[in-house]
Amino acid sequence: MGFPKIGFRICETRHCPLFSYGDLLQISGIAICMENNGEHSFINTTVVHSPPHRGNCKILNGDLTKIIIEYERADQIPDCMISCSGCTGSIRLEHFRPQRAETEHDGTTNQIGSMLHLLSEFSFFRNIDQNNLNSVIKYFSLREYKRNEIILRKGDPGGFFYIVVSGQVEILNEAGISISSLKQGEVFGEMSLICEENVGATVQVGDDCQLLYIGHKHFKAILQKYPNLQMYFTRLLAKRLTDSNKIRSDDYASGMIGKLEEIPPEALFQTLNLNHKTGILTITQLQKGTARFSLRQGALIKASYAGIKGESAFYEVLREKSGRFKFTPGLPPEDFDVPEIGYFMKLLMEGLQRIDERPTPKLP
C-alpha cells in the first residue's frame, strides 16, 4: 500500500532534547500489508525527514510509523500528541499536507535560479568565477524561516553553512542577548565546518527570512576549489573578533533600576520594547507582591503576578502606581524560543483601554 508524503509541524514542546517549536518533519515510505492465515501484518519502509539542523529520533520515528499504519489516508490523520517513550520529553505535532517532493525540489531550484543576479552580488559569491557560479549555486538549497525560530544552537554539531537571502537573523550570547544581526548577503555557520567543532553561538530568526544552506561535504569541496574564499573567511573572522571584543566590554551595561513613581509601567515596558531589550524585569513592592516578566528582543514572552500569568498579569501590573523595578539582561537557554504572549503594541493598547474602562471609585 503506497503512502503519500505527509508532514507534521511541531506546535508544542515539553523538555524535548532534540526538536523545537516550529520544526517541520516529513514522512515518506511504503506500508506493505501481509496476510498469513487470515491475520494481517505490515512491513514498513518509513523514512522521517528532519530539518537540516536537527538529528533523527528513532523513538519518534517509531511513533509516527504506528500512525501511518493506523490510518490509510493522509487526510484522515488528526492532530496528535506524541509522547516519547524513551525519555521525559514530549511534543505536539500538527499534521499538514506538504507538496510532493518533485514539485518542491523543482520549485526550489527554479527559485534559486531566478535569484542568480541577486546572489552574484553577495560577497561570498563574488569570490567565485562568474563562469562557475551556476555550478556552485546548484549545491545550495533554499528554506524559509519564521520569526523567533532557532536555526542553530550553541554546542550542536556543525553541519551546514548558511547565507541570508532576505530578512534578518540574530546571533545570541549565552544569556540570550543579541550580540550581532546578519542581513542580506551575510553568512554564518562556516566556523564549525572549517574548524570541525560544535556550533559556537545560538542563531535565531529576527525577521522572517530566506536562507541558502549547503552541507559540510560540498562546502569543503567549494572551499578547496576556490582559494579566494579562504581569504574571504580569514577577513570575516578578523572582523567578527574585533566586533565581539567591542560588544563584550559593555555586554551587561544595559541593566536598569528605578521606581514606578518616576516611570509608569506602560512607559517602562514601551522603553524596553523600543530598545529591543532581552532579559528579566522584576517589579517589587506592588500591592499584591512581586511581578516578573521575561522579554526577548523587546517582546513579552513570560509574565506572572499575584498567581496569574500571561497577558492577564501584564494588564494587572499596568494598573500599579508605585513599586521598585530592576531589569537584568539575559535569559536562560530554555526561554530562547518561547512563543511571544502576543504582539506587544496590541497588548499595551488593550491594557490601557481596560484601565480607562474601569470605574473610578466614589469618594465617601
Helices and strands as residue ranges (DSSP letters): E 2-14, E 24-36, E 39-44, E 47-49, H 58-70, G 74-76, E 80-83, E 90-96, H 101-114, H 116-119, H 123-126, G 130-132, H 133-137, E 141-145, E 150-152, E 160-172, E 178-182, E 187-188, H 190-194, E 202-215, H 216-225, H 228-249, E 256-259, H 265-274, E 279-286, E 289-296, E 299-305, E 308-309, H 311-317, E 324-329, G 333-335, H 344-357
